[in-house]
Amino acid sequence: MTEGLPARYGGEPIRDDVLGYGAQSITDHEKEAVLEALESDYITRGPTVEEFEERVAEHVGVEHAIATTSGTTALHLAGHAAGFGSGDEVITTPLTFVSTAHAATYNDAEPVFADIDPHRRTLDPEAVREHVTKETAGLVPMHYAGHPADIDGLLKVANEHDLTVIWDACHAFGGSWRGEPIGAQRDMAVFSFHPVKSITTGEGGMVVTDDDELADRLRRLRSFDMNYDLEDHDDEPWYQVTEGVGHNYNVTDLQAALGLAQLDRLEAFKQRRDEIIEQYDSALNEIKGLRTPPKSTESDPMYHLYAIEVTEAFGCDRTEFVNAMHAENIGVQVHYVPLHYHPLFQEEFGYAPGAFPKTERVYDGLVSLPLHAEMDRKDIKDVVTAVKTLYEYHLK
Ligand SMILES: Cc1ncc(COP(=O)(O)O)c(C=O)c1O
């Protein structure tokens, strides 16, 4: 009799097919939009990219949106436009994907980690304050799982020390904070349109800002730092010259066409994610030893992840939990191995485990359960059954 027994301990897997932790949602309308773009004059950066940028800027309520090839290149570009460079320190969170730190490293600046507020799981303003030196040039906070960082607290530190802030909002597009869209806060914010994010363009990213000078710099740097608009060359229409080491981070009209169609569904995506979260919360809040994601009192987040913490009272540790879910064909994931555990940051910048106790404590329990708009009732039920079956097995 194996009924009620977790698959890891001899039962039948709850699912035959694997349920991923995230996935895109693409309709025929979106496929048609991409085909239409493919048949137009531009399949590189053309008018559809401009339209996508305008729509994103309008949604966020900022003056400028600059599309790039990914969230990673958007962070690189934002750091470059901010002027981060050799000798500069940039303070960021260790509980993030590596690209957040690359806003500094790609620009030869040093990423300086500061510990997190374990409730929000985002950069703690007090910890930031302790790490500010005369070399500090900026902050790159990250809105973990879509839950906004302490925006007020972090802006206060930035104001005190005249620091540029780049919000890594790759998880958070579509959410708001005190009624203001995420991304509208100074100086720049970065979104990712990777398939598991709020909306997708396949690969893709965006920098948004209200600052005209930064926007001009971002646009130039995205495209080779080329000046196409030179005075005294009116009769030389071919004349374009590079004024610095820029990049080719141009996106295509094909991606922008997909992005525009996805934007039309942003509210529906949010609603579906919120429904799934509500169902998870009501089923999982009662389980001792599971910490469900924090609720925000000051924001209406667009949650990218449903990241729980498995604590001792659950009966097994996080490693066992992850492997037990995988045995049930539930594709859970851990976001993230803290950056100070990675060889890059240990070897290049001297970090070591033990440096950020709050981050490490949170990390030890973190598991992201599946969360995406295409999940149906059975998918949600399967996840809840898998978690409850595991809990009850360890209770015995
Ligand atoms: C917090 C964070 N920042 C940046 C990125 C990079 O985004 P992209 O995959 O679009 O390069 C990711 C990607 O997952 C991320 O999670």
The ligand as an SDF file (V2000), in Angstrom:
LIG
                    3D

 16 16  0  0  0  0  0  0  0  0999 V2000
   16.9710   39.4710  -10.0650 C   0  0  0  0  0  0  0  0  0  0  0  0
   17.3770   39.2790  -11.4860 C   0  0  0  0  0  0  0  0  0  0  0  0
   18.0800   40.2350  -12.0890 N   0  0  0  0  0  0  0  0  0  0  0  0
   18.4710   40.1160  -13.3610 C   0  0  0  0  0  0  0  0  0  0  0  0
   18.1660   39.0000  -14.1090 C   0  0  0  0  0  0  0  0  0  0  0  0
   18.6320   38.9000  -15.5080 C   0  0  0  0  0  0  0  0  0  0  0  0
   17.5820   38.9100  -16.4300 O   0  0  0  0  0  0  0  0  0  0  0  0
   17.7520   38.2570  -17.8550 P   0  0  0  0  0  0  0  0  0  0  0  0
   17.5670   36.7810  -17.7060 O   0  0  0  0  0  0  0  0  0  0  0  0
   16.6670   38.8850  -18.6710 O   0  0  0  0  0  0  0  0  0  0  0  0
   19.1030   38.6020  -18.3460 O   0  0  0  0  0  0  0  0  0  0  0  0
   17.4480   37.9740  -13.5240 C   0  0  0  0  0  0  0  0  0  0  0  0
   17.1310   36.7740  -14.3000 C   0  0  0  0  0  0  0  0  0  0  0  0
   16.5520   35.8290  -13.8690 O   0  0  0  0  0  0  0  0  0  0  0  0
   17.0360   38.1030  -12.1710 C   0  0  0  0  0  0  0  0  0  0  0  0
   16.3470   37.1500  -11.5570 O   0  0  0  0  0  0  0  0  0  0  0  0
  1  2  1  0
  2  3  1  0
  2 15  2  0
  3  4  2  0
  4  5  1  0
  5  6  1  0
  5 12  2  0
  6  7  1  0
  7  8  1  0
  8  9  2  0
  8 10  1  0
  8 11  1  0
 12 13  1  0
 12 15  1  0
 13 14  2  0
 15 16  1  0
M  END
$$$$
